[in-house]
C-alpha cells in the first residue's frame, strides 16, 4: 500500500463520512486488485525467488520484493509477460489448483497487514471485495453483451465493445479467453447494483484511470443503469484525485505506507516533546506512543485533504540511513499549526480539558450531555448583554453559524479543503479567545458558564469536523 492508495483511502473515508453526516445510508467497500497479469508475474517470481519464512514474517514487503524482481526479469520481456498472462488464464479455467492455494495464501496474509494499517488510519470498511470474485461473472457477462449486440467477437477470438470515444473500441475478453480489469469491474458494478439497490456509487481512484471509468460508465449506460450517466446526479461516478509526489522509494526497496506512518509518528513525537502545550509525556508509555501515532496520521490526513482533489500533494520525505524522515518546514507546528491538522487536535484537547476543570471546580454538573447543555443554556439566558465581549464571543458564534455552509460545500463538491479551512479559522479564534475569555477566573458564575457554553459549542463543532475528515478527536494531549 503506497501513498496513492493512502490518498484514495483518506478521500474515500471523507466521502463516506460526509454522506453519513448528510443522513445517507452508506456502504463502504474496499475493492482489492488480486488478479490479472501482475498476479501471474508474482506467482512466477515467487516460484523463483520466494521464501516461506520471509513471507510469514513480513508478507507485503517480501511479496513486493519478489514482484519487483519478477518485473525486472520476466516482466521486461514479451515472453515473460505471455507466460504470466497464460498462467492467470489457466487459473481462471480452474486448471491450476496449486496456484489457487498460493493465491489464497497471498491474499489472506496481505489482508491482515492492510487491516492493521487501516486501524492506524482510523478507517473501517463494511466489506472487502476482490477482482477475483468477479472472474466467472465477467465471462458470463461478456456472452450476455454479445447477445445484446453491445459487444462482438473479433477474428482473433477476442471480444470488444464500443468505447466512450466514437469510432474506438475496448477489449473485454482476450483472444485466449482471459478476462480484463474493465470486464471484472463491469461485473462487480452490476453485482453491487443488484445487491444494494443504491441511488449512486462512487469510485475513489486516481485521475490516471479516468479513461477506464469513462468506458465503464459508457458500458453501464448501454445496459440501462441510469445511475452511471454523467448527469444522473451532481456527484460523479469517478471521484478523481491527483498524485502524491515526494514519497519516493530507495533503490531496490519499496516505500510502504507503514514506513510513512512511522515517520509521521516520529515527527509528531518530536513536536510533542518540544511543545509547551503537551500534557502527555513519554513516561505515560503506551498512551504517549498512541497519541503520537494518532497525531502523525492526523498530519498526513490533513496533507491529503487541505488541497482540492485535483491538485497534487507533495510530501517532503527523505531517507536518513535506514530511517525515513519527514521534513515539513513550510507547515511546521511552530509556524502554522492550524494548517497541519495538529493544531486542530491541540485545540480540541484543550477545550476538552477546560470542561474537565469546570466539572472539577463545580461549575458544571458531572451529568449527561443533555443535562450539561440545559445548564449552559440557562446560564446564557441569564447573562446581561453588556457583559458579552462583542469582539470575541460574537465572532466565534458567527463563525460557528457558518458550519452548514462549510458542510454543504464539502458534500456537494466532495472537497474537504474548505472544511479544513473552516476548522483552522475556528481554531485561530479559539486560541485568541483564551486570553480574553477566562472561565475559571471569570467575574461571576453566570459569565463563566456562558463562556463555557461557547467553548463547548466550539469543541463539539471541531470534533464533528475532525470526525468527518476521518480522524478521531483527541481528549488529552
Order of alpha helices (4+ residues) and beta strands (2+ residues): alpha-beta-alpha-alpha-alpha-alpha-alpha-beta-alpha-beta-beta-beta-alpha-beta-alpha-beta-beta-alpha-alpha-beta-beta-beta-alpha-alpha-alpha-alpha-alpha-alpha-alpha
